[in-house]
Amino acid sequence: MDDRQPSSESVSTETHAPQEPETPQASPAPQSGGEALSARPSDAERMRTEPLDPARTDAYLRRLGATRPAAPDAEALRDLHLRHLRAVPFENLSVHLDEDIALDPEALVDKIVRDARGGFCYELNGAFAALLRALGYRVELLAARVFGPDGPGIPYDHLALRVHGGDGHDGPWLADIGFGRNSHHPLRLDSREEQPDPAGVFRIEETADGDLDVLRDGRPQYRLEQRPRALADFAAGCWYHRTSPESHFTRSLVCSRLTESGRVTLSGRTLVITAADGSREERELTDAEVLPVYRTHFAITLDRIPALRG
C-alpha cells in the first residue's frame, strides 16, 4: 500500500507491497474492528458523502496551519497538499499499538485533528478527501496497486484521490498525501508529459487495460484504476495491511514527515534527519529517547513505546 514509507529521503528499509496473495474482496473482509461488513448499499448511496461541518473543517485547516481558501482551485489545492505533508506524519503506529482503524471519514478526521496523529494511505487520503469536499472540491477515491519487485501488489493496496475544482472544469489532479515516494504537489492526471516536482520527475502513463501507471524518475510507483470507489471498498486492503504477516506494515514501524528543509523519519529506533541537499544525520535511540522524539519531531504524544508486532 501506501504508500510505503518515504524511501529516498529516509532510512533504507523500504519494502514494496507483496505480490498478490489470495486477498479477500471488500465484501467479505472483516472491518477494522473484525466485524463482518454489512450488506452493500446502492452505488449512489455508497458514493454520497456528507461534508464536514464548518467547525470541523476550520479545525482541520488549523491543524495544517492553513486558512480557508477563497475558492476550490488549483492554487489552494497545491498549498493544502504541501501543508498536509509537512504537518501530518505518515505513520503506522496504530498497527503496533493495537489501535482500531475505522474507515469512516469522521473517525479519520478525528484521528488527525483531535488526536494529533497521522496514519497510512487509507487514513490520510480518506481524511483529506473529506476536507477537500468540505471546501468545495469534487473528489473521487481511486484504488491503486503498488509496484514491488514482482509487479503490482494486492487489489486496494493504496488509496489516492482524483480532484476537480468546484466548477468541475478545473483539473483533474492526482492528490496523494499517503505515499512516501509521491510528489510534494498534486499532479495533472490528464497529462502524459513529464511533471517536475521537488520529489523527482513524475509522469503518468496509460496501460493497455485502461489503468494509469504513476512513474517517478522513470520507475513505476503504482498502478491506478480510474473507476471511482467508496471508502468502504478499501476495507479488505486495510485489513490485510494491518493484520497479514506478509504486509510491510506489520513488519516495520515508521513515522515520517516532510519538513521545510528535508524530512524527518523514525523507523523503529532509528532517527533519520535528511536535509534538502541530501545530507543526512542518523542515529539509534535509547528507550528513554523514543517518546520525546515522537513529541518533538511529530507532535505525537504516546503513553507507551510502540512495539513491533509479532
Secondary structure, 3 states (H helix, E strand, C coil): CCCCCCCCCCCCCCCCCCCCCCCCCCCCCECCCCCECCCCCCHHHHHCCCCCCHHHHHHHHHHHCCCCCCCCCHHHHHHHHHHHHHHCCEECHHHHCCCCCCCCHHHHHHHHHCCCCCECHHHHHHHHHHHHHHCCCEEEEEEEEEEECCEECCCCCEEEEEEECCCCCCCCEEECCCCCCCCCCCEECCCCCCEEECCEEEEEEECCCCCEEEEECCEEEEEECCCCECHHHHHHHHHHHHHCCCCCCCCCCEEEEEECCEEEEEECCEEEEEECCCCEEEEECCHHHHHHHHHHHHCCCCCCCCCCCC
